[in-house]
Amino acid sequence: MRTSLFSRRTIRQGAVLAVGSAKIKLLLACCILFTLIALSGRTTSFMGWKQYAGSLPRSSLPRKGYTLLINTWKRNDLLKQSISHYASCPGLDSIHIVWSEPDPPSESLINFLNHVIKLNSKHHREIVLKFDINKEDSLNNRFKEIKDLKSDVVFSIDDDIIFPCTTVEFAFSVWQSAPDTMVGFVPRIHWIDKSNGNQDKYTYSGWWSVWWTGTYSMILSKAAFFHKKYLSMYTNEMPSSIREYVTKNRNCEDIAMSFLVANATGAPPIWVKGSIFEIGSTGISSLGGHHEKRTQCVNWFAAEYGRMPLVSTSVKAVDSRCSWFW
Ligand SMILES: *[C@@H]1O[C@H](CO)[C@@H](O)[C@H](O)[C@H]1NC(C)=O
């Protein structure tokens, strides 16, 4: 009996090795897991997980909330949609809209937004709405220092992506346990480019690479929590050459922020699992040549810092109320 069990295990191990990928192993494990879940449907409802998923107990809500820092450009419909959604999230303190269009926001847009905020905010909490109007159209605008900010942390977001409030609040709680760290939903990775034997060249990689390896070193500011001190550091302490590079190339402000936080903390960011709903159509990342430009940014910033501050990790924060299996 023992022998047969042993040999069966060796065969299975051999098969997995032949396939040779941890990811495939994971997929297999998931299949087995789903079968188990299907079989044990009764057990899970008995344990009452559903009952708790999605609603944090009142007492665990912090008194201080977060500020929504939303970047928008000539897409008022998307702005209206996302603001009316986020206004309903319980931890939201205030909303700052980064406005870089030549014309100031119209009276009707401001009225509409104030109206939906009042309508959707929970328990009639007062949410402050502010426009940060910029004369110059630069990607650095989104990281300008905000004076008199009620909260310590901003949730930086693009106008075309929406997360459910439970997901946002979960990421917020992750940030609270690591307030110096960047915490968010869109991870990216840099690799050392060994193709020409040069150890100091890096490549920027997107979602597939992160998914395949489970490793990342950046969290993009299109959906991330970070401490407000990084806004003032970005504007006042980061080398101005980096800001100039961002303005000139109209790209990579998010990578610059990742470098800044990594240099300050010496630690990796934290990736939070969450479902993303994209409400817009195409963004900058679907334009051609995007990858090469991003790779250039990574190399240029690393040279500017005199070293590579980004730290890789494979930690992923998951809401344990929503995970099926311990
Ligand atoms: C990186 O961090 C160090 C130590 O905190 C600091 O002295 C240095 O100015 C930072 N580098 C840049 C380029 O911001």
PDBQT file of the ligand as one rigid body, heavy atoms in Angstrom, charges set to zero:
ROOT
HETATM    1  C1  LIG A 401      16.907  58.834  -1.723  1.00  0.00    +0.000 C 
HETATM    2  O1  LIG A 401      16.833  58.683  -0.320  1.00  0.00    +0.000 OA
HETATM    3  C2  LIG A 401      17.950  59.205   0.357  1.00  0.00    +0.000 C 
HETATM    4  C3  LIG A 401      17.829  58.791   1.804  1.00  0.00    +0.000 C 
HETATM    5  O2  LIG A 401      16.559  59.064   2.317  1.00  0.00    +0.000 OA
HETATM    6  C4  LIG A 401      18.008  60.700   0.174  1.00  0.00    +0.000 C 
HETATM    7  O3  LIG A 401      19.078  61.256   0.869  1.00  0.00    +0.000 OA
HETATM    8  C5  LIG A 401      18.117  60.985  -1.307  1.00  0.00    +0.000 C 
HETATM    9  O4  LIG A 401      18.062  62.374  -1.541  1.00  0.00    +0.000 OA
HETATM   10  C6  LIG A 401      17.032  60.303  -2.087  1.00  0.00    +0.000 C 
HETATM   11  N1  LIG A 401      17.326  60.405  -3.501  1.00  0.00    +0.000 N 
HETATM   12  C7  LIG A 401      16.579  61.076  -4.355  1.00  0.00    +0.000 C 
HETATM   13  C8  LIG A 401      17.082  61.133  -5.737  1.00  0.00    +0.000 C 
HETATM   14  O5  LIG A 401      15.526  61.605  -4.035  1.00  0.00    +0.000 OA
ENDROOT
TORSDOF 0
